[in-house]
Every structure is written in structure tokens, then in C-alpha cells.
């Protein structure tokens, strides 16, 4: 009796785990990501994506470059390049595409950054490759990067 109960509990716990792991392993990069351009792709859903060039629920503020645009861009690029669970995919003069993996299941989020010298900002986009919801993970990631960049730019 106890053995059946243990097996049933293990099955109930294993199904979501296997489903999440399968989603993580089968997610593919969207076709509209990783192309150096001044206009980032719009978010397909505000539930798992944020973009500074969108309006509405998926909008997030761009990063200000401050008085030294070259330093801001270089600092961002180097900070991200050295980031934990981050892989630099495209490093163009005014565009960055990175892949960020979550700690637990290894879900991949696509991060894009576009330098806009005329507006004095760096536009950002972060989108989950799989799943309909990210529980605000991409917004928090973009905010953490913003805070780290601001601290680095304040230091001499």
C-alpha cells in the first residue's frame, strides 16, 4: 500500500519535471532574433517578454548612456560577456544578442541590446524562448543589468 503511494507521488512529481526539461531542450531561437538592426522585434506576449521599443504591458525603459556613449556601450558589453549563464551570440558595433540560461531547468532567454546614439539610450529586449509565462523573470533580469550598469558607470 505504501509502495503504491510512493510510486504515485513520484509519478505526479516526475511529469511536470520531464515536461519542463523537454521544453527547455527543444526550444529554438526565433527567426526575428539575432539580426543586427536598429528596431527590435516586438514582444509576442507581455507574459514572457519585455522591450524598450514596445508600448503597453511589455514596455521597459531603455538604458541611458549618459555623457560617454562609448564607455556605456563598452561597459555593458564587457559586463554581459563575463556574466553568469550568459553566452554572447552576436557582437556587432551597435547591436548585441545574448542567450541567458536559467539556473534550474536551463531555459534560454534571448537578450538584445541596440545602441541608439541619437536618443542617448540603449534599447533592450528580453524574451523567453519557451513557455507562455516567465513570472516576470525577464523584467527582473533587465532591471538587474540596469542596476549593475549604472553602478559601473558611476565608478571612475
Secondary structure, DSSP 8 states (H G I E B T S, - for coil): -HHHHHHHHHHHHHHHHHHHHHHHHH----TTSS---SS----S-TTSEEETT--GGGB---EE-TT-HHHHHHHHHHHHHT-TTEEEEEEETTEEEEEEE-TTT--EEEEEEEEETTTTEEEEEEEESSSS--TTHHHHHHHHHHHHHHHHHH--
